[in-house]
Amino acid sequence: MGYTTEFSGYIEVDPPLNDGEIAYINKFAESRRMNRRNGPYYLGTGDYGQDHEDDIIDYNSPPAGQPGLWCQWVASEDGTRIEWDYGEKFYNAAEWMQYIIDHFLGHEPQAKAEGFDFLEGHTLNGTIEAAGEEYGDFWKIVVKDNKVGVVQAHIVYDDEK
C-alpha cells in the first residue's frame, strides 16, 4: 500500500550540471538509501544498491539527515533540470529536494568536503506541482535561489461552485 503522488514540472539548474554530477545524482536516486558505515553518500552495489554488504547498519532506515529510503529526483540528460523519475510512492519530496541541493548541487555542496571534487555548485529555481491520490490534495514545491518551500493549493471543482 502507501500513498501515491504525481508530480509535474521541473527545477531549472544554472549552470547545467556536468557529466559527473548527472551520473552521480541519477545513481543516487536509483539506490536504496540505507544506514551504512560507508556513509550517507555511498551508492552500494547490486541492483538498486541493495546487495547485503557488511557495512549496512540498518537496511530499513536511511542515514541520519536523509528524509527516506528513496530519493526520486533525477537530473535531465542535458543537466539543465531536476525532475521526478516517475517512480511510485515518492515520500518527502520537498525534503529530498533541499537535501540534494544542500549536499550535491548548491553553491557550497556539503559532499565536496567528503572528496566529491566534481561538484561545481549551481543555482536552482522553479516550481513542481504535486497531486496526491486523495480528493483535493494539491501542493507545489517551489525552489528559489536554492531554498525549498511548499505551497498548499486548493482547486475549486465545478461541483463546488
Rosetta silent file (secondary structure, phi, psi, omega in degrees, C-alpha in Angstrom):
SEQUENCE: MGYTTEFSGYIEVDPPLNDGEIAYINKFAESRRMNRRNGPYYLGTGDYGQDHEDDIIDYNSPPAGQPGLWCQWVASEDGTRIEWDYGEKFYNAAEWMQYIIDHFLGHEPQAKAEGFDFLEGHTLNGTIEAAGEEYGDFWKIVVKDNKVGVVQAHIVYDDEK
SCORE:     score description
SCORE:     0.000 S_00000001
   1 L     0.000 -150.160 -176.410    0.000    0.000    0.000 S_00000001
   2 L   120.299 -172.857 -175.668    1.158    3.547    0.555 S_00000001
   3 L  -122.093  130.397 -178.299    0.225    6.893   -0.880 S_00000001
   4 L   -99.613  133.615  173.955    0.703    7.895   -4.491 S_00000001
   5 E  -127.910  136.141  175.347    1.593   11.419   -5.549 S_00000001
   6 E  -104.076  141.022 -179.296    2.087   12.554   -9.137 S_00000001
   7 E  -120.325  144.270  173.413    4.482   15.423   -9.919 S_00000001
   8 E  -137.961  144.678 -176.962    4.664   17.708  -12.925 S_00000001
   9 E   106.972 -173.739 -178.383    7.210   20.342  -13.803 S_00000001
  10 E  -158.566  167.853  176.508   10.903   20.631  -13.090 S_00000001
  11 E  -110.093  128.417  179.858   13.523   22.719  -11.350 S_00000001
  12 E   -79.715  144.162 -179.688   15.994   24.598  -13.550 S_00000001
  13 E  -119.049  126.598 -179.300   19.718   24.270  -12.844 S_00000001
  14 E  -134.188  125.979  -10.335   22.161   27.083  -13.684 S_00000001
  15 L   -68.067  166.746  179.791   24.798   26.471  -14.883 S_00000001
  16 L   -57.256  151.661  177.516   23.889   22.996  -16.168 S_00000001
  17 L   -64.146  147.829  174.843   25.238   20.001  -14.261 S_00000001
  18 L   -82.293  171.709 -175.911   28.456   18.439  -15.506 S_00000001
  19 H   -59.470  -39.067  179.139   28.594   14.780  -16.616 S_00000001
  20 H   -65.140  -40.704  178.631   29.875   13.606  -13.216 S_00000001
  21 H   -66.101  -43.368  178.525   27.076   15.390  -11.371 S_00000001
  22 H   -59.473  -49.490 -178.179   24.421   13.983  -13.701 S_00000001
  23 H   -61.341  -44.426 -177.704   25.743   10.444  -13.309 S_00000001
  24 H   -67.568  -48.406 -178.894   26.020   10.669   -9.516 S_00000001
  25 H   -58.310  -42.292 -178.506   22.597   12.276   -8.907 S_00000001
  26 H   -70.742  -37.059  176.379   20.895    9.690  -11.095 S_00000001
  27 H   -69.081  -38.121  176.605   22.729    6.772   -9.470 S_00000001
  28 H   -58.581  -44.891 -179.872   21.912    8.230   -6.020 S_00000001
  29 H   -66.799  -26.395  179.981   18.220    8.269   -6.978 S_00000001
  30 H   -82.954  -11.687 -172.438   18.424    4.647   -8.135 S_00000001
  31 L  -106.166  141.922  176.454   19.928    3.368   -4.891 S_00000001
  32 L   -68.296  127.778 -174.155   18.210    2.456   -1.627 S_00000001
  33 L   -88.706   77.007 -177.824   19.413    4.945    0.986 S_00000001
  34 L   -88.648  150.414  174.478   20.325    2.574    3.822 S_00000001
  35 E   -68.937  120.339 -173.073   22.153    3.490    7.008 S_00000001
  36 E  -136.616  154.209  173.655   25.738    2.340    6.325 S_00000001
  37 L   -70.370  -26.692  179.520   29.197    2.564    7.801 S_00000001
  38 L   -73.538   -1.602  174.423   30.430    3.700    4.362 S_00000001
  39 L    98.037  167.491 -173.511   28.486    6.928    4.860 S_00000001
  40 L   -72.355  -13.733 -178.073   25.375    8.604    3.507 S_00000001
  41 L   -98.208   -7.094 -179.065   26.755    9.188    0.008 S_00000001
  42 L   -66.100  136.927 -174.253   27.761    5.584   -0.673 S_00000001
  43 L   -96.361   -8.466  179.190   25.728    4.077   -3.531 S_00000001
  44 L    73.640 -179.665  179.342   26.052    0.402   -2.690 S_00000001
  45 L  -125.959  167.675  179.139   26.411   -2.486   -5.099 S_00000001
  46 L    78.344 -173.552 -179.389   23.989   -4.742   -6.922 S_00000001
  47 H   -60.974  121.819  177.584   20.502   -3.903   -8.103 S_00000001
  48 H    58.603   26.201  178.789   19.491   -0.511   -6.719 S_00000001
  49 H    67.270   24.863 -171.138   22.476   -0.544   -4.342 S_00000001
  50 L  -106.156   11.677  174.409   20.772   -3.252   -2.289 S_00000001
  51 L   -57.585  147.644  179.425   23.387   -6.013   -2.079 S_00000001
  52 L   -82.226   84.962 -179.035   23.747   -7.185    1.513 S_00000001
  53 L   -89.717  157.547 -177.332   27.150   -5.663    2.184 S_00000001
  54 L   -65.294  -19.667 -176.840   28.979   -5.806    5.525 S_00000001
  55 L   -81.844   -6.946 -176.854   28.764   -2.025    6.011 S_00000001
  56 E   -71.503  124.688  176.525   24.960   -1.970    6.346 S_00000001
  57 E   -89.445  -46.330 -179.820   23.841   -0.908    9.809 S_00000001
  58 E  -148.585  114.156 -177.699   20.099   -0.941    9.117 S_00000001
  59 L   -64.855  -29.326 -173.708   18.596   -1.993    5.788 S_00000001
  60 L  -106.615   15.624  176.061   15.264   -0.305    6.531 S_00000001
  61 L  -131.911  137.704  177.363   16.425    3.067    7.868 S_00000001
  62 L   -76.547  164.093  173.607   18.082    5.885    5.935 S_00000001
  63 L   -61.476  154.630  177.294   21.274    7.550    7.123 S_00000001
  64 L   -53.680  133.534  178.075   20.832   10.418    9.582 S_00000001
  65 L    93.103  -18.319  176.635   19.711   13.521    7.708 S_00000001
  66 L   -91.007  133.361 -171.138   18.279   11.721    4.687 S_00000001
  67 L   -69.977  -13.152 -178.093   14.473   12.026    4.518 S_00000001
  68 L  -177.537 -173.234 -177.664   13.733    8.444    3.483 S_00000001
  69 L   -80.860  -18.754 -176.838   14.900    5.293    1.736 S_00000001
  70 L  -136.379  127.403  171.326   14.363    6.599   -1.817 S_00000001
  71 L  -103.989  121.640 -174.464   15.150    9.933   -3.444 S_00000001
  72 L  -110.077   23.390  172.034   13.284   10.159   -6.724 S_00000001
  73 E   -93.080  129.465  179.753   14.701   13.429   -8.064 S_00000001
  74 E  -126.529  161.884  176.110   16.904   12.888  -11.111 S_00000001
  75 E   -88.757  143.327  173.098   18.894   15.082  -13.450 S_00000001
  76 L   -67.343  162.006 -177.967   17.780   15.573  -17.033 S_00000001
  77 L   -56.751  -36.762 -178.460   20.052   14.162  -19.702 S_00000001
  78 L   -91.758    0.014  176.094   21.454   17.606  -20.508 S_00000001
  79 L    76.744   11.132 -177.903   21.832   18.616  -16.840 S_00000001
  80 L   -92.358   -8.086 -175.689   19.573   21.669  -17.087 S_00000001
  81 E  -143.315  154.130  165.710   16.779   20.308  -14.868 S_00000001
  82 E  -113.160  131.459 -174.572   15.963   18.264  -11.796 S_00000001
  83 E  -146.274  167.958  179.478   12.748   16.314  -12.254 S_00000001
  84 E   -72.383  141.970  179.748   10.715   13.405  -10.912 S_00000001
  85 L   -85.227    2.436  179.749   11.750    9.915  -12.053 S_00000001
  86 L    70.151   12.443  174.343    8.069    8.821  -12.291 S_00000001
  87 L   -72.838  153.526 -178.433    8.586    6.161   -9.631 S_00000001
  88 L   -81.965  160.696  172.344    5.660    5.392   -7.382 S_00000001
  89 L    57.214   51.621  178.407    5.249    6.260   -3.720 S_00000001
  90 L   -86.266  112.188 -179.650    7.689    9.192   -3.525 S_00000001
  91 L  -103.611  152.579  175.433    7.624   10.464    0.061 S_00000001
  92 L    59.346   40.583 -175.125    9.262   13.606    1.497 S_00000001
  93 H   -60.201  -43.822 -179.695    9.746   15.114   -1.945 S_00000001
  94 H   -66.417  -41.924  178.931   10.388   18.673   -0.730 S_00000001
  95 H   -63.723  -39.329  176.774   12.824   17.488    1.936 S_00000001
  96 H   -64.999  -38.087  178.825   14.680   15.412   -0.650 S_00000001
  97 H   -61.012  -47.239 -179.985   14.901   18.425   -2.959 S_00000001
  98 H   -63.801  -37.651  178.977   16.503   20.504   -0.202 S_00000001
  99 H   -60.669  -49.830 -177.022   18.833   17.607    0.659 S_00000001
 100 H   -68.492  -30.319  174.909   20.223   17.230   -2.861 S_00000001
 101 H   -66.532  -50.380 -176.764   20.652   20.994   -3.147 S_00000001
 102 H   -65.086  -37.556 -172.908   22.474   21.246    0.192 S_00000001
 103 H   -94.438  -27.785 -173.023   24.629   18.155   -0.281 S_00000001
 104 H  -128.058  -34.181 -166.360   25.308   17.990   -4.034 S_00000001
 105 H  -113.044  -22.702 -176.066   24.061   20.864   -6.162 S_00000001
 106 L   -67.757 -175.957 -176.242   24.080   24.156   -4.255 S_00000001
 107 L   -63.895  -35.673  179.253   26.845   26.754   -4.186 S_00000001
 108 L  -126.933   72.029 -174.742   28.745   25.057   -1.342 S_00000001
 109 L   -63.629  130.113 -176.929   27.735   21.378   -1.561 S_00000001
 110 H   -60.521  -32.655 -179.029   28.436   19.514    1.672 S_00000001
 111 H   -66.893  -20.562  179.439   29.618   16.390   -0.158 S_00000001
 112 H   -60.518  -35.074  177.635   32.508   18.352   -1.650 S_00000001
 113 H   -68.162  -16.674  179.018   34.190   18.250    1.777 S_00000001
 114 H   -95.659   12.039  176.362   33.931   14.440    1.572 S_00000001
 115 L    98.325    9.252  178.060   36.018   14.306   -1.610 S_00000001
 116 L   -85.760   73.085 -173.268   33.349   14.814   -4.256 S_00000001
 117 L   -68.926  -16.665 -179.079   35.555   17.178   -6.237 S_00000001
 118 L   -76.591   -9.590 -179.727   33.405   17.028   -9.380 S_00000001
 119 L   -75.088  126.828 -172.943   30.664   19.076   -7.677 S_00000001
 120 L  -104.960  -23.438 -176.729   30.681   22.608   -9.102 S_00000001
 121 L    91.705  131.585 -172.986   27.845   24.483   -7.386 S_00000001
 122 L  -146.531  166.416  171.574   24.641   25.691   -9.024 S_00000001
 123 E  -112.485  129.538 -179.738   21.564   27.831   -8.551 S_00000001
 124 E  -114.175  138.621  178.930   18.215   26.057   -8.705 S_00000001
 125 E  -149.276  145.157  174.472   14.844   27.688   -9.374 S_00000001
 126 E   149.528 -179.371 -178.506   11.405   26.500  -10.384 S_00000001
 127 E  -134.484  136.110  174.977    8.088   25.018   -9.371 S_00000001
 128 E  -121.625  126.937  178.182    6.854   21.444   -9.355 S_00000001
 129 E   -89.615  142.764 -179.001    3.151   20.747   -8.923 S_00000001
 130 E  -128.045  140.788  177.078    2.060   17.730   -6.898 S_00000001
 131 E  -133.045  114.278  177.422   -1.251   15.907   -6.783 S_00000001
 132 E   -79.967  169.671 -176.054   -1.892   13.262   -4.160 S_00000001
 133 L   -75.425  -17.196  177.615   -4.367   10.441   -4.615 S_00000001
 134 L   -80.834  144.866  179.741   -6.885   11.914   -2.153 S_00000001
 135 L   -54.265  125.257  176.652   -9.513   14.309   -3.482 S_00000001
 136 L    82.323    4.324 -178.908   -8.250   17.897   -3.237 S_00000001
 137 L   -87.911   89.410  179.686   -4.658   17.026   -2.236 S_00000001
 138 E  -126.686  142.225  176.945   -2.687   19.522   -4.340 S_00000001
 139 E  -159.498  170.894 -179.995    0.510   21.383   -3.488 S_00000001
 140 E  -130.649  143.176  169.099    3.612   22.878   -5.047 S_00000001
 141 E   -99.749  120.744 -178.394    7.311   22.578   -4.366 S_00000001
 142 E  -115.188  125.765  177.160    8.828   25.983   -5.020 S_00000001
 143 E  -115.483  124.002  177.619   12.598   26.444   -5.292 S_00000001
 144 E  -133.066  117.093  179.733   14.002   29.963   -5.330 S_00000001
 145 L    48.806   49.067  173.902   17.755   30.508   -5.198 S_00000001
 146 L    73.622    8.521  175.523   18.343   27.050   -3.676 S_00000001
 147 E  -107.238  132.823 -175.276   15.720   27.385   -0.931 S_00000001
 148 E  -105.133  134.763  174.610   12.807   24.960   -0.997 S_00000001
 149 E  -135.200  162.421  177.735    9.278   25.754    0.126 S_00000001
 150 E  -120.917  132.598  178.450    5.898   24.082   -0.055 S_00000001
 151 E  -120.149  120.796  176.530    2.727   25.916   -1.018 S_00000001
 152 E   -72.922  142.768 -179.700   -0.633   24.242   -0.407 S_00000001
 153 E  -124.303  150.677  175.165   -3.043   24.658   -3.288 S_00000001
 154 L  -130.438  125.337  178.732   -6.800   24.383   -3.480 S_00000001
 155 L  -105.784  132.050  178.206   -8.556   23.734   -6.718 S_00000001
 156 L   -92.311  119.371  179.136  -12.241   24.565   -6.997 S_00000001
 157 L   -87.585  158.131 -179.406  -14.105   21.885   -8.926 S_00000001
 158 H   -53.988  -37.881 -177.755  -17.246   22.598  -10.944 S_00000001
 159 H   -75.605   -5.135  178.001  -19.388   20.740   -8.383 S_00000001
 160 H   -98.447   -7.917 -176.459  -18.094   23.045   -5.593 S_00000001
 161 L   -76.240    0.000    0.000  -19.169   26.302   -7.273 S_00000001
